[in-house]
Amino acid sequence: MLAHPWRECELTLTAAHDYSSPYTDLEVWGEFTHAAGTTLRRPAFWDGGRTWKIRFASPIATGRWTWRSFSSVDDAGLSGQAGEIRCEAGPPTDHRFYRHGFWRMSPRGRNLVHSDGTPALLVADTAWALPWRATQEQCRVYAADRRAKGFNAVLLMSVQPDMHAKVLAIVPPTRASMWDSRICRAGISIN
């Protein structure tokens, strides 16, 4: 498989067995090893039916990666799959991450730089609940608005909080109407 640095490629695995709760019954991952010795682990995600996917983007500009899949259960379709990814320079682009690479800390640890050393500035907004509280159209509108205002990142929660968690205190109902029900159930005092 051919890939370009800092750009996502996707591997598909097909489970040999059905699982009643694939999201919680097993873990699947891939290990990617670069010819220079760097090894990265990437989780797979269940994509419905017997399909699992692993997404990988090389943080190294060029070179050969070998990969192998693993699973917490004995399943020949999920464990022991293997392959190779050749990473080569991509076509010219204006996309700053495709040109300069992922962000990392500078050598002195004082600021962000891209993989190639180009200075980077994080201008982020927080929209913690966006993934599960907004429609796709609302997400598009939000992203376009933030981009127009110069933001280049958004901080989100990728997993919804446990809505059935037990709490130590409950906000009095007279004040609860002012706040989102999730905050009230979390027992956060607003007094």
C-alpha positions as CSV (number, residue, x, y, z in Angstrom):
1,M,0.0,0.0,0.0
2,L,1.3,3.5,-0.9
3,A,0.7,6.3,1.6
4,H,1.9,9.9,2.0
5,P,3.3,11.3,5.2
6,W,0.9,12.8,7.7
7,R,-2.1,11.6,5.7
8,E,-4.5,8.9,6.9
9,C,-4.7,5.5,5.3
10,E,-7.3,2.9,6.4
11,L,-6.9,-0.8,6.8
12,T,-10.0,-3.1,6.9
13,L,-10.2,-6.3,8.9
14,T,-13.0,-8.8,8.8
15,A,-13.7,-10.8,11.9
16,A,-14.1,-14.6,11.5
17,H,-16.9,-14.6,14.1
18,D,-19.9,-12.6,15.1
19,Y,-19.9,-10.8,18.5
20,S,-23.0,-9.8,20.4
21,S,-21.4,-6.6,21.7
22,P,-18.3,-6.0,19.5
23,Y,-17.8,-2.5,20.9
24,T,-17.3,-3.8,24.4
25,D,-16.4,-7.5,24.1
26,L,-13.0,-7.2,22.5
27,E,-10.1,-4.9,21.7
28,V,-8.4,-4.8,18.3
29,W,-5.3,-2.9,17.4
30,G,-2.5,-2.7,14.9
31,E,1.2,-2.3,15.5
32,F,3.2,-0.4,12.9
33,T,7.0,-0.6,12.7
34,H,9.1,1.8,10.6
35,A,12.3,0.6,8.9
36,A,14.2,2.9,11.3
37,G,12.8,1.1,14.3
38,T,10.0,3.3,15.5
39,T,6.9,1.3,16.6
40,L,3.4,2.8,16.9
41,R,0.2,1.1,18.2
42,R,-3.1,2.2,16.7
43,P,-6.6,1.1,17.9
44,A,-9.1,-0.4,15.5
45,F,-12.7,0.5,15.7
46,W,-15.8,-1.6,15.0
47,D,-17.5,-0.4,11.8
48,G,-20.6,-2.6,11.9
49,G,-21.1,-6.3,11.2
50,R,-17.8,-8.1,11.2
51,T,-15.9,-5.1,9.9
52,W,-13.1,-3.4,11.9
53,K,-10.9,-0.6,10.7
54,I,-7.5,0.8,11.7
55,R,-6.5,4.3,10.6
56,F,-2.8,5.2,10.4
57,A,-0.9,8.3,9.3
58,S,2.9,8.1,9.1
59,P,4.6,10.7,11.4
60,I,7.8,10.1,9.4
61,A,8.2,11.7,6.0
62,T,9.4,8.6,4.0
63,G,10.1,5.0,4.5
64,R,8.6,1.5,4.8
65,W,6.2,0.5,7.6
66,T,5.2,-3.0,8.3
67,W,2.0,-3.7,10.3
68,R,0.4,-6.6,12.1
69,S,-3.0,-6.8,13.8
70,F,-3.8,-8.1,17.2
71,S,-7.0,-8.9,19.2
72,S,-8.0,-9.6,22.7
73,V,-9.9,-12.7,21.5
74,D,-8.8,-15.6,19.3
75,D,-10.1,-14.5,15.8
76,A,-8.1,-15.2,12.7
77,G,-9.7,-12.3,10.8
78,L,-8.6,-9.8,13.5
79,S,-5.3,-11.2,14.8
80,G,-2.3,-11.9,12.7
81,Q,-3.2,-9.9,9.6
82,A,-0.1,-8.2,8.3
83,G,1.1,-5.9,5.5
84,E,3.4,-3.1,4.3
85,I,2.9,0.6,3.8
86,R,5.4,2.5,1.7
87,C,5.4,6.2,2.7
88,E,6.5,8.6,-0.1
89,A,6.2,12.4,-0.5
90,G,2.7,13.4,-1.6
91,P,1.6,15.9,-4.3
92,P,2.0,19.6,-3.7
93,T,-0.7,21.0,-1.4
94,D,-1.7,24.2,0.5
95,H,-2.8,22.1,3.5
96,R,-0.3,23.0,6.3
97,F,-0.3,19.6,8.0
98,Y,0.3,17.8,4.7
99,R,3.2,20.2,3.9
100,H,4.8,20.5,7.3
101,G,3.6,17.5,9.4
102,F,2.0,16.9,12.7
103,W,2.5,19.2,15.7
104,R,5.1,18.4,18.3
105,M,6.8,20.3,21.1
106,S,9.9,22.3,20.0
107,P,13.3,20.9,21.1
108,R,13.4,23.3,24.1
109,G,9.8,22.4,25.0
110,R,8.5,26.0,24.9
111,N,6.2,26.1,21.9
112,L,4.6,24.0,19.1
113,V,6.3,23.2,15.8
114,H,5.4,21.0,12.9
115,S,7.4,17.8,12.2
116,D,9.7,19.8,9.8
117,G,10.4,22.5,12.5
118,T,8.0,25.1,11.0
119,P,6.5,27.1,13.9
120,A,2.9,26.3,14.8
121,L,0.3,28.2,16.7
122,L,-2.7,26.4,18.4
123,V,-5.8,28.6,18.2
124,A,-8.5,26.3,19.6
125,D,-12.1,26.4,20.8
126,T,-13.7,24.0,23.2
127,A,-16.9,22.2,22.1
128,W,-16.7,19.2,24.4
129,A,-20.2,17.8,23.7
130,L,-20.3,18.5,20.0
131,P,-19.9,14.9,18.8
132,W,-23.1,13.7,20.5
133,R,-25.2,16.9,20.8
134,A,-25.1,18.4,17.3
135,T,-26.3,17.2,14.0
136,Q,-23.9,16.8,11.1
137,E,-25.2,20.1,9.6
138,Q,-24.7,21.9,12.9
139,C,-21.1,20.6,13.0
140,R,-20.5,21.9,9.4
141,V,-21.8,25.3,10.3
142,Y,-19.8,25.4,13.6
143,A,-16.6,24.3,11.8
144,A,-17.0,26.9,9.0
145,D,-17.7,29.6,11.6
146,R,-14.6,28.8,13.6
147,R,-12.4,28.5,10.5
148,A,-13.6,31.9,9.3
149,K,-12.6,33.3,12.7
150,G,-9.1,31.9,12.5
151,F,-9.4,28.9,14.7
152,N,-7.3,25.8,13.7
153,A,-8.4,23.3,16.3
154,V,-11.3,22.2,18.4
155,L,-11.1,20.3,21.7
156,L,-13.8,17.6,22.0
157,M,-14.7,14.6,24.1
158,S,-14.7,11.6,21.8
159,V,-16.6,9.4,24.2
160,Q,-19.9,10.4,25.8
161,P,-19.8,10.6,29.6
162,D,-21.6,7.8,31.5
163,M,-25.1,9.3,31.9
164,H,-26.0,6.6,34.5
165,A,-23.1,7.4,36.9
166,K,-24.0,7.8,40.6
167,V,-23.5,11.2,42.0
168,L,-22.8,12.5,45.5
169,A,-25.1,15.5,45.3
170,I,-28.0,16.8,43.2
171,V,-28.5,20.4,42.3
172,P,-31.8,21.7,43.8
173,P,-34.6,21.5,41.2
174,T,-35.4,25.2,41.4
175,R,-31.9,26.0,39.9
176,A,-31.7,23.0,37.7
177,S,-33.7,24.5,34.9
178,M,-30.9,27.0,34.4
179,W,-28.4,24.3,33.6
180,D,-28.0,21.4,31.3
181,S,-29.4,18.2,32.8
182,R,-25.9,16.6,32.4
183,I,-24.4,19.1,34.8
184,C,-27.2,18.6,37.2
185,R,-26.8,14.9,37.2
186,A,-23.1,15.2,37.8
187,G,-23.8,17.0,41.1
188,I,-22.0,20.1,40.3
189,S,-22.8,22.9,42.8
190,I,-23.9,26.1,41.1
191,N,-24.4,28.1,44.3
